[in-house]
Amino acid sequence: MRILLVEDSATLNEALVRSLRQQGWVCDSAADGVSALQFLASYHYDAVLLDLMLPCLDGWGVLRKLRAAGQAVPVLVISARDQVADRVQALDNGADDYLVKPFALDELLARLRALLRRPAHQEAAVLQHGELSIDAHARTVRWRGQDVALTPKEYALLELLLRRQGATLSRAQIFEHLYDSRSDASDKVVEVIMSTLRTKLAPLGLGDLIVTRRGFGYSIP
């Protein structure tokens, strides 16, 4: 999952980015409305966390422009404005949910998970490939009923390829899925993650599960 956080408080921004990444999600962040729209035009996001009181362009303006452009990405507004009129205005302008600051992190994460479960944005919770299964909600992998221990990046890579089974994904496409825009890594790190993932799958007889298509990328046929 890739999340865009739009929050101009540097302290809250950093804390939320850290917490979202701990959930295994890729997270980009913007501190003003104009930058938020630039991110939204450049990347696909599964959800947006949006403050209302932003410099350059406020959250209501971001919502209007986002919906006018036909983007249906779920938006959870996070704001200190606690009046009913503020919540109504945000929802009428295209927000999917509204959470008043200060809030408990657990509630924020629960609301975000709820948005991601809505039918228009819902993907299969369990992926199956022979006797290999992935539980996307629990972020676990099992082979013949036994847990397979993977790092968060190895898991994300395997889930991506299973969801896109049959498609060949380039190194750049995989990198964009695994890392946010602030990462200092290069897309060559994909080869390292691929190697360690294959090493863990090999003892299960799955060393050839992921196919390398020279000059094009990787796929699970």
N, C-alpha and C positions, 0 to 999 in steps of 0.2 A: 504494500500500500504506500502511496505517495501523498503526503499531506502538505498543504501550504498554510503556514501560520502568518497572519498579518497583525502585528502588534508593535506599537511604537515605544513601549516601555522596554528598555534594554534588559533590565533585570528579569522581568516576566518572560520576555522573549527567550532569553537563554535558558531559563528554568523549564519552560514548556518544550522547547526543542530537545533538551536533554531527556525529559520524561517520555516524549513521543518516540524518540530513538530507542529508548529502553524497551518499548513495546515491540520493537523490531520493524518499525515503520521508517521509511525515508521521509525526511522533513526539510523543506525549504522555508526560509523566513524572509519577510519583507517588513519594513518599518513605516511605509507610507502607501497610500492608495495607488499612486502612479506605478510604483515598483511592483505592487501586487498584480496589476493588470499586465505588466510586462512578463511576469512569471507565468501567469495564466495563458498568455498568448504563446509561450515557448514550450510549456510542458503539459502533460496530461496529469491531472490530480484526481484522487479518489474522494477528497474532501478538503474544505477550506475552513480554517478557524479565523474569524474576522472581528477585529475590534472596530468600533464605530468612530471614535474620536481620533482621527488620523490626520497627519499633515499632508499637504498637497491635494489630496482628494480623500474625503471622508468615506466611512464604510457604506453609507447609504448610496453614495455615488458609485462605489465599486460594485455594489449589488445591482444597481440599475444598468450599468454598462455591461456587466457580466451576463445578465438575463437578456438584455437587448441583443447581445451577440449570439444568443441561442445556446449558451453553455448551461447544462443542467447539473453541473457538479454540486453535490450537497454542501450547504454553507451553515455552519454553526456560529452564530454571533456571540462574542464574549465582550461584555461591556459593563461599566460601572453605572450606566444610565438604567435606573430601576423603575421608571414610570411605565404604567400600562401603555401610554401613548407611544413611548419609544419602542416597546416590544411589538406593538401593532404595526408601526411604521416599518420596522425592519422586516417583519413577516410579509407585509404587503408588498415590499420591494423585492422579495424573492428569497429571503432567508428561510431555512428549513427548521431551525431551532434557535433558541435564545437562552443564554446562561448569564446571570448577573454576577459581576465581580463584587467581593471576593468569592471564590468558589473552591470547593474541595476537588483536588486532582482526580480522585476516584470517580466523582460525578461527571467531570469533563470527559474522562475516558469512556465511561459508560454511555454517555450521550453520543459520543463519536462512534462507538461500536454500533449503537442503535441506528444511526444514520447509514452506516455502511451495510446494515442488514436489510434495509428497505428494498423491496422487490426490483425497483428500477435500476438499482446499483448492485444487486446481490449476485455473487458468483457461487459456484458449487462449494459447499463446505467441506466435502470429502472428495478427494481425487484418487482414482484407482488406476494402477497400471500393473496388470497381472496380480501378483501377491504383494506388491508394494502399494501402500496407501498413505495419503497425507490428510491430516485433519487440519484444515486451514484456520479454524477458530482456536484450537489449542496449539497450533504451530508445531505439530509433532509428526514424525515419520515412523512407520512401522513396516516390517518385513516379516511375513508369516507370523504375525501377532507379536513380534518382538520389537522393542524400541530401537531406532537407529539414531545414534547421537550425532547431531550436526550442529555446526556453528550457525548463528543467525544468517550470515551471508550465504553459507552453503544451502541452508533451508530455502532462503528466498530464491536462489538460483534454480533449485530443483522444482519448486512450486511454479515459478515462471515458465519453465520449459514444459512442464506437464500441462499447464493451462493452455499453452500455445502448441500443444502436441501436433506434429506434422509440419509446423512452420519453422523456417530457419531464421534464427535471430542473430544479428551481427554483434560483434563485441561491443560496439558503441551503444546499441539498443539495450543490451544486458546491463552495461555500466550505468546507464541513465535510470534503470529500474532499481539498481542496488545502492546508488549513492546520490546524495543531494548536491545542489549546485555549489555548496561551500567546501566540498571535499577537495583535498590537495592531491588525491590519488589520480593516476592516469588510468585509461581503460585497459592497460596491460594487466592490471590487478585481476581482471576477469579470468585470465589464463591461470593465475595462481589459485583462485577459488575453484575453478573447474578441475584443476589437478588434485586438490585435496578432497574435493567431493568424489571424484572418480576413485581415489584411493580408498575411501570409506565404503563405496558401493561395490568395489571389486570382490571382497570376501563373500559378498552375498550372491555372487554370480551375475552382478549387474555392471560389470566393468565396461560393457559395450552399450549400456543403456543410452548414453548421450553420444551422438555422432558428430564428429567434426567435419564440416564441409569446407574444404580448403578455399580460402578467398571469399567465403560467404558468411560463415558463422557456425552455430551449433543448433542441434535439434534433437528431439526425441521422436523417432518415426512412429 
